[in-house]
Amino acid sequence: MEFDDQLKELRENFKAGGLKTYEQRKKLLKAFLASLQAHEEAIYTALETDLKKSPEETWLTENGFVQTELKLTIKQLKKWMKPEKVCTNLINLPGSSRIYHEPKGVVLIISPWNYPLNLLFTPFIGAIAAGNTVVLKPSEYTPAISAVMKKIISESFAKNEVLYVEGEGAEVIPALMKNFRFDHIFYTGSTAVGKKIYEAAAKQLIPVTLELGGKSPCVVEKDADLDVAAKRIVFAKFTNSGQTCVAPDYILVHNDVHRQLTDALQKYIKAFFLQPEANGYDYGKIINKEQFDRLVGYLGDGTIIFGGMYDKEKMQIQPTIIEDLSLEDSIMQEEIFGPILPVLSFTNTNGAINIINRNPDPLAFYIFTKDDENADLWINAVPSGGACVNNASVHLINPKLPFGGRGNSGIGSYHGRKSFTTFSHQKSVLKSSTWFDPKLKYPPYKGKLSMFKKVTG
């Protein structure tokens, strides 16, 4: 498996300034948008095949999401590309200071299977906007949408602008990195694979963005609006059959309202996903047998109070709520990434925080409470990649908010302007005037200490 010639074309095109100007980048982004829109029906069909996603869910979480990001980028690109003026300190006056946004070069973007179009194309928009040539590596587990994405890329970009590489990740990625140094690697997926990517990148001092996962906790205080909380938790947890990196992994609910919350959760699971007339229209499937068997294995932990049914032929697991769990159970130590929701009780804040700290630095943290001061206490007490108060998961759809993890849940962030800066080098430029050049700053320095303290302090 050799990519040397193709990678060389990307490098040569970058060096020749193939994506250097605003006009070049805007033209490519608009062509990309047109191709996305032209293949809308093919996207729906492919994601129904791979993940049993409905067109409506696909629009909300995949191609509609990407188009929103793309339109924002096209609109703001000229502004983002302009050098950013910053203040100049006293010792460098007269002069001006600016930050220039330079493309990094040839970048590699590796995406997972759970939101295959969104998680490949959203960072890709930032990479093109920043002026890079790009290698795209989609997941091998979603072949239908991968074929559609390949067609979209081939219609919108030349081979020396974007290289689309399919195949087994464990074989393709080492082959890509064997004889070539990328200028940035952007990976979304599991922490275990993220560590391997990071290790390989470190050997060549390649900067990385890692969008990983973890056990994102959801705290429900006794003063929360339980009906609203249940509705929003069910939506966030069971969309895409729970195969969402920012889905609430488990609930910590105050003991006083435990039963009321679980009753409300069951009500909304039935209303959203189990209506007989809907025939499972809004409920997807597990991606493959390996993930299915792993999730079914969790059903032996604790006590199932709702759901628990599964169909191996259809690769579906019913939305499930589990109680009576030990913190030593596997479901409480591993990221679930599926439609199984553990519910634990707490009686005091410290006890709940101790449970959360067993899996530190989650990708997301959610707190439901009517008390703003209490919400702030929780937000400050739980380090996380991002957070919501009285909601779950939806922070990532605001392009004004950078999205990313911390610690074990990731390195770096993206979305909106942050995607542009992630794939740009921030070059500091000081422009000094020549009409005034005080002797103070030049040797000899003897006797100038007090003056130095005044102008630099």
C-alpha positions as CSV (number, residue, x, y, z in Angstrom):
1,M,0.0,0.0,0.0
2,E,1.9,3.0,-1.3
3,F,0.8,6.7,-1.3
4,D,4.1,8.4,-2.0
5,D,3.3,9.8,-5.4
6,Q,-0.2,11.1,-4.4
7,L,1.2,12.7,-1.2
8,K,3.9,14.3,-3.2
9,E,1.3,15.9,-5.5
10,L,-0.5,17.4,-2.5
11,R,2.8,18.8,-1.1
12,E,3.8,20.3,-4.5
13,N,0.4,21.9,-5.0
14,F,0.6,23.4,-1.5
15,K,4.1,24.8,-2.1
16,A,2.9,26.3,-5.4
17,G,0.2,28.2,-3.5
18,G,-2.8,26.1,-4.9
19,L,-5.1,27.2,-2.1
20,K,-3.4,30.4,-1.0
21,T,-5.9,33.1,-2.0
22,Y,-9.3,33.9,-0.6
23,E,-10.8,33.5,-4.1
24,Q,-9.3,30.0,-4.5
25,R,-10.6,28.8,-1.2
26,K,-14.0,30.3,-1.6
27,K,-14.4,28.7,-5.0
28,L,-13.6,25.3,-3.6
29,L,-15.9,25.6,-0.6
30,K,-18.8,26.7,-2.8
31,A,-18.2,23.8,-5.2
32,F,-18.2,21.5,-2.2
33,L,-21.5,22.9,-0.9
34,A,-23.1,22.5,-4.3
35,S,-22.0,18.8,-4.5
36,L,-23.3,18.1,-1.0
37,Q,-26.7,19.6,-1.9
38,A,-26.8,17.6,-5.2
39,H,-26.2,14.3,-3.4
40,E,-28.8,14.9,-0.6
41,E,-30.9,11.9,-1.5
42,A,-27.9,9.6,-1.9
43,I,-26.7,10.7,1.6
44,Y,-30.1,9.8,3.1
45,T,-30.0,6.4,1.4
46,A,-26.5,5.6,2.4
47,L,-26.9,6.5,6.1
48,E,-30.1,4.5,6.3
49,T,-28.1,1.5,5.0
50,D,-25.1,2.0,7.3
51,L,-26.8,3.1,10.5
52,K,-30.6,3.1,9.9
53,K,-30.8,6.8,10.2
54,S,-34.0,8.5,9.1
55,P,-33.7,11.5,6.6
56,E,-34.8,13.8,9.4
57,E,-32.1,12.7,11.8
58,T,-29.5,12.7,9.0
59,W,-30.3,16.3,8.2
60,L,-30.1,17.4,11.8
61,T,-26.9,15.5,12.7
62,E,-25.1,15.0,9.4
63,N,-25.5,16.9,6.2
64,G,-27.6,19.8,7.5
65,F,-25.0,20.3,10.3
66,V,-22.2,20.3,7.7
67,Q,-24.0,22.7,5.4
68,T,-24.6,25.2,8.2
69,E,-20.9,25.1,9.1
70,L,-20.0,25.4,5.4
71,K,-22.2,28.4,4.8
72,L,-20.9,30.2,7.9
73,T,-17.3,29.6,6.8
74,I,-17.9,30.9,3.3
75,K,-19.6,34.0,4.7
76,Q,-16.9,34.7,7.3
77,L,-13.8,33.5,5.4
78,K,-12.5,36.9,4.2
79,K,-12.7,38.3,7.7
80,W,-11.0,35.2,9.2
81,M,-8.1,35.4,6.8
82,K,-7.3,39.1,7.5
83,P,-4.3,39.6,9.8
84,E,-5.5,40.3,13.3
85,K,-4.2,43.6,14.8
86,V,-3.1,43.5,18.4
87,C,-1.7,46.0,20.8
88,T,2.0,46.8,20.6
89,N,3.9,47.1,23.9
90,L,5.7,50.3,24.9
91,I,9.3,49.2,24.2
92,N,8.3,48.3,20.5
93,L,6.8,51.6,19.7
94,P,6.6,53.1,17.2
95,G,5.4,50.0,15.5
96,S,2.4,47.7,14.8
97,S,1.7,44.1,15.8
98,R,-0.4,41.6,13.9
99,I,-1.2,37.9,13.8
100,Y,-1.2,36.3,10.4
101,H,-3.0,33.0,9.7
102,E,-0.9,30.8,7.6
103,P,-2.0,27.4,6.3
104,K,-0.1,24.5,7.9
105,G,0.5,22.5,4.8
106,V,-0.7,18.9,4.1
107,V,-3.1,17.7,6.8
108,L,-4.6,14.3,7.6
109,I,-8.2,14.0,8.9
110,I,-9.3,10.6,10.3
111,S,-13.0,10.1,11.1
112,P,-15.1,7.5,13.0
113,W,-18.3,5.6,12.0
114,N,-20.9,7.0,14.3
115,Y,-21.5,10.4,12.4
116,P,-19.4,9.5,9.4
117,L,-20.3,12.5,7.2
118,N,-20.3,15.1,9.9
119,L,-17.1,14.1,11.6
120,L,-15.1,13.9,8.4
121,F,-16.5,16.9,6.6
122,T,-16.8,19.4,9.5
123,P,-13.0,19.5,10.3
124,F,-12.3,19.3,6.5
125,I,-14.2,22.6,6.0
126,G,-11.7,24.3,8.4
127,A,-8.7,22.7,6.7
128,I,-9.7,23.9,3.2
129,A,-10.7,27.3,4.6
130,A,-7.3,27.7,6.1
131,G,-5.6,26.9,2.8
132,N,-4.3,23.3,3.3
133,T,-4.2,20.4,1.0
134,V,-5.9,17.4,2.7
135,V,-5.9,13.6,3.1
136,L,-9.3,12.3,4.2
137,K,-9.6,8.8,5.8
138,P,-13.2,7.8,6.5
139,S,-14.2,4.8,8.6
140,E,-14.2,1.4,6.9
141,Y,-17.4,0.5,8.9
142,T,-19.7,2.7,6.9
143,P,-19.1,1.8,3.3
144,A,-22.3,3.2,1.8
145,I,-21.8,6.7,3.0
146,S,-18.1,6.5,2.3
147,A,-18.8,5.8,-1.4
148,V,-21.1,8.9,-1.5
149,M,-18.5,11.1,0.2
150,K,-15.8,9.9,-2.2
151,K,-18.0,11.0,-5.1
152,I,-18.7,14.4,-3.5
153,I,-14.9,14.9,-3.0
154,S,-14.0,13.8,-6.6
155,E,-16.6,16.2,-8.0
156,S,-15.4,19.2,-5.9
157,F,-11.7,18.9,-5.7
158,A,-8.7,18.0,-7.8
159,K,-6.4,15.1,-6.9
160,N,-3.6,17.4,-5.9
161,E,-6.0,19.3,-3.5
162,V,-7.7,16.4,-1.7
163,L,-6.7,12.7,-1.4
164,Y,-9.6,10.4,-0.3
165,V,-8.3,7.1,1.1
166,E,-10.4,4.2,2.0
167,G,-9.5,0.9,3.6
168,E,-8.6,-0.7,7.0
169,G,-7.4,2.1,9.3
170,A,-4.8,-0.1,11.0
171,E,-3.2,-0.6,7.6
172,V,-3.9,2.7,5.8
173,I,-2.7,5.2,8.5
174,P,0.8,3.7,9.0
175,A,1.2,3.5,5.2
176,L,0.3,7.2,4.9
177,M,2.8,8.1,7.6
178,K,5.6,5.8,6.6
179,N,7.5,8.1,4.3
180,F,5.6,11.4,4.7
181,R,5.4,14.0,7.4
182,F,2.0,15.6,7.7
183,D,1.8,19.1,9.0
184,H,-1.3,18.4,11.2
185,I,-3.3,15.3,12.1
186,F,-6.9,15.5,13.2
187,Y,-8.4,12.3,14.6
188,T,-11.9,11.6,16.0
189,G,-12.5,8.3,17.6
190,S,-11.6,6.1,20.6
191,T,-9.0,7.0,23.3
192,A,-7.1,3.8,22.7
193,V,-6.5,4.5,19.0
194,G,-6.0,8.2,19.7
195,K,-3.0,7.3,21.9
196,K,-1.5,5.4,19.0
197,I,-2.0,8.3,16.6
198,Y,-0.5,10.7,19.2
199,E,2.5,8.4,19.7
200,A,3.2,8.1,15.9
201,A,2.8,11.8,15.4
202,A,5.1,12.6,18.3
203,K,8.0,10.8,16.6
204,Q,7.8,13.4,13.8
205,L,6.7,16.3,16.0
206,I,3.4,16.6,14.1
207,P,0.8,18.7,15.9
208,V,-2.4,16.9,16.5
209,T,-6.1,17.4,17.4
210,L,-7.6,14.5,19.2
211,E,-11.4,14.3,19.6
212,L,-12.0,11.3,21.8
213,G,-14.7,10.3,24.3
214,G,-15.2,9.2,27.9
215,K,-17.9,8.8,30.4
216,S,-19.9,12.1,30.2
217,P,-21.9,12.4,33.5
218,C,-25.3,14.0,33.8
219,V,-26.3,15.3,37.2
220,V,-30.0,15.9,38.1
221,E,-30.5,18.0,41.2
222,K,-33.6,17.7,43.4
223,D,-34.8,21.2,42.3
224,A,-34.6,20.4,38.5
225,D,-37.5,20.5,36.2
226,L,-37.7,16.7,35.9
227,D,-40.0,16.6,32.9
228,V,-37.8,18.8,30.9
229,A,-34.7,17.0,32.1
230,A,-36.0,13.6,31.2
231,K,-37.1,14.8,27.7
232,R,-33.7,16.3,26.9
233,I,-31.7,13.5,28.4
234,V,-33.6,10.9,26.4
235,F,-33.2,12.8,23.2
236,A,-29.4,13.2,23.8
237,K,-28.8,9.7,25.0
238,F,-30.8,7.6,22.5
239,T,-30.4,9.5,19.2
240,N,-28.3,7.4,16.9
241,S,-28.9,4.5,19.3
242,G,-26.6,6.1,21.9
243,Q,-23.6,6.0,19.5
244,T,-22.7,9.7,20.2
245,C,-19.5,10.8,21.9
246,V,-21.3,13.5,23.9
247,A,-24.3,11.4,24.9
248,P,-24.9,11.3,28.7
249,D,-23.1,8.2,29.7
250,Y,-24.8,7.9,33.1
251,I,-27.1,9.8,35.4
252,L,-26.4,10.9,38.9
253,V,-29.8,11.9,40.3
254,H,-30.5,13.3,43.8
255,N,-32.0,10.5,45.9
256,D,-35.1,12.6,46.7
257,V,-36.3,12.6,43.0
258,H,-34.8,9.4,41.7
259,R,-38.1,7.6,41.1
260,Q,-39.8,10.6,39.6
261,L,-37.0,11.0,37.1
262,T,-36.8,7.4,36.0
263,D,-40.6,7.4,35.5
264,A,-40.3,10.5,33.3
265,L,-37.4,8.9,31.4
266,Q,-39.5,5.9,30.6
267,K,-42.4,8.1,29.4
268,Y,-40.2,9.9,26.9
269,I,-38.4,6.8,25.6
270,K,-41.9,5.4,24.8
271,A,-43.0,8.7,23.2
272,F,-39.9,9.3,21.1
273,F,-38.8,5.8,20.0
274,L,-41.4,3.1,20.9
275,Q,-44.6,4.3,19.4
276,P,-46.2,1.4,17.5
277,E,-47.3,3.5,14.6
278,A,-43.7,4.8,14.1
279,N,-42.4,1.2,13.6
280,G,-38.9,2.2,14.8
281,Y,-38.6,5.0,12.2
282,D,-36.5,7.3,14.5
283,Y,-34.4,4.5,16.1
284,G,-31.2,3.3,14.5
285,K,-29.1,0.2,14.8
286,I,-25.7,-0.7,16.3
287,I,-22.9,-0.4,13.8
288,N,-21.5,-4.0,13.8
289,K,-21.5,-7.3,15.7
290,E,-18.5,-6.4,17.8
291,Q,-20.1,-3.4,19.2
292,F,-23.5,-5.2,19.6
293,D,-22.0,-8.0,21.6
294,R,-20.0,-5.6,23.8
295,L,-23.2,-3.7,24.6
296,V,-25.3,-6.8,25.3
297,G,-22.6,-7.8,27.7
298,Y,-23.5,-4.7,29.8
299,L,-27.1,-5.9,30.3
300,G,-25.9,-8.3,33.0
301,D,-24.8,-5.5,35.2
302,G,-27.3,-4.1,37.8
303,T,-31.0,-4.3,37.5
304,I,-32.9,-3.5,34.2
305,I,-35.9,-1.3,35.1
306,F,-36.8,-0.6,31.5
307,G,-36.0,-2.1,28.1
308,G,-33.3,-4.7,27.8
309,M,-34.7,-6.4,24.7
310,Y,-32.5,-6.8,21.7
311,D,-32.5,-8.3,18.2
312,K,-29.2,-9.6,16.8
313,E,-30.5,-10.0,13.3
314,K,-31.5,-6.3,13.1
315,M,-28.6,-5.2,15.2
316,Q,-30.9,-3.2,17.5
317,I,-31.0,-2.9,21.3
318,Q,-34.0,-1.4,22.9
319,P,-33.5,1.9,24.9
320,T,-32.6,0.5,28.4
321,I,-32.4,2.0,31.9
322,I,-30.3,0.1,34.5
323,E,-30.1,0.7,38.3
324,D,-28.5,-1.0,41.3
325,L,-25.1,-0.8,39.9
326,S,-21.7,-1.1,41.6
327,L,-19.0,1.3,40.6
328,E,-16.8,-1.7,39.9
329,D,-19.2,-3.0,37.2
330,S,-17.7,-2.8,33.7
331,I,-20.6,-0.5,32.5
332,M,-19.4,2.1,35.1
333,Q,-15.7,1.9,34.1
334,E,-16.0,1.9,30.3
335,E,-17.6,4.4,27.8
336,I,-20.9,2.8,26.9
337,F,-21.5,4.3,23.5
338,G,-24.9,2.7,23.1
339,P,-28.5,2.8,24.2
340,I,-28.0,1.8,27.8
341,L,-28.4,4.4,30.5
342,P,-27.2,3.7,34.1
343,V,-29.0,5.7,36.8
344,L,-27.3,6.2,40.2
345,S,-28.5,8.2,43.2
346,F,-26.5,10.7,45.3
347,T,-27.4,12.5,48.5
348,N,-24.6,15.1,48.6
349,T,-22.5,16.9,46.1
350,N,-19.1,15.6,47.3
351,G,-20.3,12.0,47.0
352,A,-21.4,12.6,43.4
353,I,-18.2,14.4,42.5
354,N,-16.2,11.4,43.9
355,I,-18.0,9.2,41.5
356,I,-17.4,11.5,38.5
357,N,-13.7,11.7,39.4
358,R,-13.3,8.0,38.9
359,N,-13.3,8.9,35.2
360,P,-11.9,12.4,35.1
361,D,-11.9,15.0,32.3
362,P,-15.1,13.8,30.5
363,L,-15.8,15.1,27.0
364,A,-19.0,16.7,28.3
365,F,-20.8,17.4,31.6
366,Y,-24.5,18.1,32.1
367,I,-26.2,19.6,35.2
368,F,-29.9,20.1,35.6
369,T,-31.0,22.5,38.3
370,K,-33.1,25.7,38.6
371,D,-30.5,27.3,40.8
372,D,-28.0,29.3,38.8
373,E,-25.5,29.6,41.6
374,N,-25.6,25.8,42.1
375,A,-25.2,25.3,38.4
376,D,-22.0,27.4,38.5
377,L,-20.7,25.4,41.5
378,W,-21.1,22.2,39.5
379,I,-19.6,23.6,36.3
380,N,-16.5,24.8,38.3
381,A,-16.3,21.5,40.2
382,V,-16.2,19.2,37.2
383,P,-13.4,19.7,34.6
384,S,-14.7,18.7,31.2
385,G,-14.3,19.4,27.5
386,G,-17.7,21.2,27.4
387,A,-20.9,21.4,29.4
388,C,-24.6,22.3,29.4
389,V,-26.8,23.6,32.1
390,N,-30.4,22.2,31.8
391,N,-29.6,20.5,28.5
392,A,-27.4,17.8,27.0
393,S,-25.3,17.4,23.9
394,V,-26.6,20.4,22.1
395,H,-23.7,22.7,22.9
396,L,-21.8,21.2,19.9
397,I,-24.3,22.6,17.4
398,N,-23.4,26.2,18.2
399,P,-20.5,27.1,15.8
400,K,-19.5,30.0,18.1
401,L,-18.6,27.5,20.8
402,P,-15.3,25.6,20.3
403,F,-15.9,21.9,20.6
404,G,-13.3,19.5,22.1
405,G,-12.1,17.5,25.0
406,R,-9.4,17.7,27.7
407,G,-7.1,15.1,29.2
408,N,-8.3,11.6,28.3
409,S,-11.2,13.1,26.2
410,G,-9.1,15.0,23.7
411,I,-6.6,17.6,22.7
412,G,-7.6,20.8,20.9
413,S,-11.0,21.9,19.5
414,Y,-12.8,23.0,16.4
415,H,-16.2,24.2,14.9
416,G,-16.7,27.6,13.3
417,R,-13.8,30.0,13.4
418,K,-12.0,27.6,15.7
419,S,-11.8,25.0,12.9
420,F,-10.0,27.7,10.7
421,T,-7.5,28.5,13.5
422,T,-6.9,24.8,14.3
423,F,-5.6,24.3,10.8
424,S,-3.7,27.6,10.6
425,H,-0.3,28.6,12.0
426,Q,-0.6,31.8,14.0
427,K,2.4,33.8,12.9
428,S,3.3,36.9,15.0
429,V,4.5,39.8,13.0
430,L,6.0,43.1,14.4
431,K,6.4,45.9,12.0
432,S,8.7,48.7,13.4
433,S,9.1,52.2,12.1
434,T,12.5,53.6,11.4
435,W,11.9,57.4,12.0
436,F,12.5,57.0,15.7
437,D,15.2,54.8,17.2
438,P,16.0,55.7,20.8
439,K,19.5,54.9,22.1
440,L,18.0,53.6,25.4
441,K,17.5,50.1,24.2
442,Y,21.0,49.6,22.9
443,P,24.2,48.8,24.8
444,P,26.0,49.9,26.8
445,Y,23.3,49.2,29.5
446,K,25.1,50.4,32.6
447,G,22.9,52.7,34.6
448,K,19.8,52.0,32.6
449,L,18.2,49.4,34.9
450,S,15.7,51.8,36.5
451,M,14.6,53.0,33.1
452,F,14.2,49.4,31.8
453,K,11.9,48.7,34.7
454,K,9.7,51.6,33.8
455,V,9.3,50.8,30.1
456,T,8.9,47.0,30.5
457,G,7.1,46.7,33.9
